[in-house]
Amino acid sequence: MKILENAREVSKAVIDSADVGEALKNAAIKATIGGIESPEWENYMKIFADNDKQLARLTTVDTQNAWVNESIAYLVSNAICGAATTGSLTQRIDPNLDENVDSSVTPEFRNKDILNL
């Protein structure tokens, strides 16, 4: 699946479960404190990535396209302040985030166990 499709799926899980929303918020806070090169950032982004190429898009500073960095920042900040209240992790994320990124699914790659991050 595409990164944004995964984010929409997680948004639905947050709406359905306050525990998922709280766990996602806590994981996003850890990612923010750790920074883009930290294991916490990678663990958080694995919630939305189905393969290595998607994870690379979400864990690398893009020196060519500022909108990519902004979208990645919103993917984290929306979970801290917004996912449970607005029901959306995708606010202000550029729909081109998936542009030129393989959307194939590698089995067992994506971390769907949000409650245990």
Secondary structure in CASP SS format (residue, H / E / C, confidence):
PFRMAT SS
TARGET T0000
AUTHOR 0000-0000-0000
METHOD secondary structure of the structure
MODEL  1
M C 1.00
K C 1.00
I H 1.00
L H 1.00
E H 1.00
N H 1.00
A H 1.00
R H 1.00
E H 1.00
V H 1.00
S H 1.00
K H 1.00
A H 1.00
V H 1.00
I H 1.00
D H 1.00
S C 1.00
A H 1.00
D H 1.00
V H 1.00
G H 1.00
E H 1.00
A H 1.00
L H 1.00
K H 1.00
N H 1.00
A H 1.00
A H 1.00
I H 1.00
K H 1.00
A H 1.00
T H 1.00
I H 1.00
G H 1.00
G C 1.00
I C 1.00
E C 1.00
S C 1.00
P H 1.00
E H 1.00
W H 1.00
E H 1.00
N H 1.00
Y H 1.00
M H 1.00
K C 1.00
I C 1.00
F C 1.00
A C 1.00
D C 1.00
N C 1.00
D H 1.00
K H 1.00
Q H 1.00
L H 1.00
A H 1.00
R H 1.00
L H 1.00
T H 1.00
T C 1.00
V C 1.00
D C 1.00
T C 1.00
Q C 1.00
N C 1.00
A H 1.00
W H 1.00
V H 1.00
N H 1.00
E H 1.00
S H 1.00
I H 1.00
A H 1.00
Y H 1.00
L H 1.00
V H 1.00
S H 1.00
N H 1.00
A H 1.00
I H 1.00
C C 1.00
G C 1.00
A H 1.00
A H 1.00
T H 1.00
T H 1.00
G C 1.00
S C 1.00
L C 1.00
T C 1.00
Q C 1.00
R C 1.00
I C 1.00
D C 1.00
P H 1.00
N H 1.00
L H 1.00
D H 1.00
E C 1.00
N C 1.00
V C 1.00
D C 1.00
S C 1.00
S C 1.00
V C 1.00
T C 1.00
P C 1.00
E C 1.00
F C 1.00
R C 1.00
N C 1.00
K C 1.00
D C 1.00
I H 1.00
L H 1.00
N H 1.00
L C 1.00
END
